[in-house]
Amino acid sequence: MLDKEIKTAIMPILIDIMKDRAQEVAEGLNEQIIPVVGIVGVNGLAMALLVDKEVTRLQREQVVDALRQTDARAYCLLVESYATDSTAEGVLDGTTSIADLPPDDRHDLALIVSCIKGSKATVLSSRISFEKGERKLGEWIEAEVAHGKLVVESW
């Protein structure tokens, strides 16, 4: 399988699968999204949950290990995270985790990170709002710069 085939044929389908999964879990089940990765390997496509419901934070090493163990050519990761508009000290310099901010100072996001090995990653995000006790996904927006602890571009 060539990188061009992965980029033009497989990754768009995999990203759509992740969007559907995010909507199904966040809106349909009204639950937090459990991290899942779709891996494109030499033998095709595999899906794997990276954590169970008891784990609250996915670690970068878990993603890298999964990619190395499967000899991945590409991946697409779905995870729920937090974002903030706060400019408070600690948030800007990275000494305070956004997850540790009060709920009113942060918002939930569904994130999809996708990458072909050795290429630049793409990050899509959808803000999760709460309407009458129900979770609702917003529009998917591509980040201008793909960065963050779960953005893996080489493994």
Legacy VTK file of the C-alpha trace (Angstrom):
# vtk DataFile Version 3.0
C-alpha trace
ASCII
DATASET POLYDATA
POINTS 155 float
0.000 0.000 0.000
1.449 3.347 -1.059
1.384 6.499 1.071
-0.643 8.192 -1.682
-3.332 5.477 -1.405
-3.339 5.830 2.360
-3.696 9.621 2.137
-6.361 9.783 -0.570
-8.377 6.610 -0.002
-7.962 5.261 3.508
-7.408 8.283 5.793
-10.586 10.170 4.751
-12.644 7.045 5.492
-10.872 6.509 8.807
-11.431 10.142 9.828
-15.145 9.797 8.986
-15.304 6.637 11.125
-13.775 8.575 14.036
-16.235 11.465 13.569
-19.119 8.991 13.605
-17.705 7.312 16.727
-17.371 10.681 18.487
-20.962 11.565 17.664
-22.256 8.132 18.679
-20.537 8.223 22.077
-20.838 11.919 22.951
-24.373 12.481 21.672
-25.951 9.044 21.354
-24.681 7.568 24.611
-24.091 10.947 26.310
-20.761 9.651 27.650
-17.128 10.724 27.634
-15.208 9.534 24.578
-12.821 6.680 25.367
-9.591 7.011 23.327
-9.509 4.787 20.258
-6.924 4.530 17.504
-7.346 3.296 13.966
-4.075 1.929 12.659
-3.190 1.388 9.013
-0.618 -1.376 8.928
0.995 -3.422 6.210
-1.815 -5.975 6.594
-4.696 -3.503 6.483
-6.704 -1.627 9.080
-7.017 -2.350 12.789
-8.913 -0.534 15.538
-7.919 -0.567 19.187
-9.118 1.030 22.407
-6.070 2.442 24.140
-7.479 2.804 27.640
-10.400 1.574 29.672
-13.108 3.692 31.316
-11.202 3.849 34.599
-8.213 5.682 33.089
-8.685 9.422 32.769
-5.627 10.460 30.779
-4.036 8.862 27.770
-0.262 8.932 27.733
1.845 9.611 24.629
3.831 6.423 25.259
0.647 4.345 24.855
0.101 5.784 21.388
3.728 5.318 20.329
3.798 1.734 21.683
0.616 0.822 19.786
2.057 2.257 16.558
5.380 0.459 16.948
3.852 -2.879 17.952
1.610 -2.927 14.882
4.258 -1.609 12.476
1.814 1.168 11.605
2.054 3.080 8.342
-0.530 5.632 9.523
-2.993 6.236 12.337
-6.056 8.184 13.345
-6.643 8.837 17.061
-9.926 9.911 18.646
-9.742 11.339 22.152
-11.673 13.733 24.367
-9.760 16.625 25.847
-10.140 20.093 27.332
-9.408 23.540 25.969
-9.552 26.988 27.512
-9.676 30.613 26.524
-7.974 31.476 29.803
-4.767 33.451 29.825
-4.183 32.726 33.497
-0.645 32.322 34.709
0.253 28.653 34.711
-1.912 27.829 31.714
0.241 29.853 29.329
3.553 28.551 30.623
2.308 24.956 30.892
2.703 24.568 34.648
-1.082 24.227 35.129
-3.002 21.523 33.298
-6.216 22.658 31.639
-7.870 19.561 33.126
-7.154 20.998 36.583
-8.987 24.268 35.887
-12.493 24.747 37.303
-15.185 23.467 34.879
-16.357 27.025 34.148
-12.846 27.936 32.891
-12.531 25.119 30.337
-14.567 23.357 27.670
-14.649 19.813 26.357
-13.357 18.916 22.912
-13.434 15.851 20.724
-10.061 15.623 18.954
-8.996 13.576 15.958
-5.267 13.343 15.273
-4.253 11.699 11.997
-0.830 11.101 10.500
1.000 9.049 7.907
4.384 7.940 9.267
7.038 10.580 8.616
4.502 13.246 7.588
2.940 16.200 9.351
-0.071 15.362 11.501
-3.517 16.870 11.095
-5.687 17.736 14.100
-9.447 18.219 13.921
-11.455 19.440 16.896
-15.128 19.685 17.728
-16.296 21.598 20.785
-18.676 19.620 22.985
-21.492 21.731 24.372
-24.104 20.814 26.931
-27.743 21.491 26.077
-30.409 20.436 28.580
-28.072 17.857 30.083
-27.194 16.372 26.684
-23.805 16.543 25.013
-23.695 18.014 21.503
-20.761 18.098 19.070
-20.022 21.308 17.216
-18.516 21.776 13.777
-15.228 19.990 13.068
-12.387 22.506 12.646
-8.866 21.770 11.423
-6.131 23.239 13.610
-3.701 25.584 11.889
-0.798 23.920 13.678
-0.838 20.323 14.843
0.773 20.180 18.266
0.203 18.588 21.624
1.387 15.636 23.635
-0.722 13.177 21.629
0.429 14.388 18.206
2.860 11.677 17.081
4.581 12.157 13.714
7.356 9.568 13.987
7.504 6.214 15.701
LINES 1 156
155 0 1 2 3 4 5 6 7 8 9 10 11 12 13 14 15 16 17 18 19 20 21 22 23 24 25 26 27 28 29 30 31 32 33 34 35 36 37 38 39 40 41 42 43 44 45 46 47 48 49 50 51 52 53 54 55 56 57 58 59 60 61 62 63 64 65 66 67 68 69 70 71 72 73 74 75 76 77 78 79 80 81 82 83 84 85 86 87 88 89 90 91 92 93 94 95 96 97 98 99 100 101 102 103 104 105 106 107 108 109 110 111 112 113 114 115 116 117 118 119 120 121 122 123 124 125 126 127 128 129 130 131 132 133 134 135 136 137 138 139 140 141 142 143 144 145 146 147 148 149 150 151 152 153 154
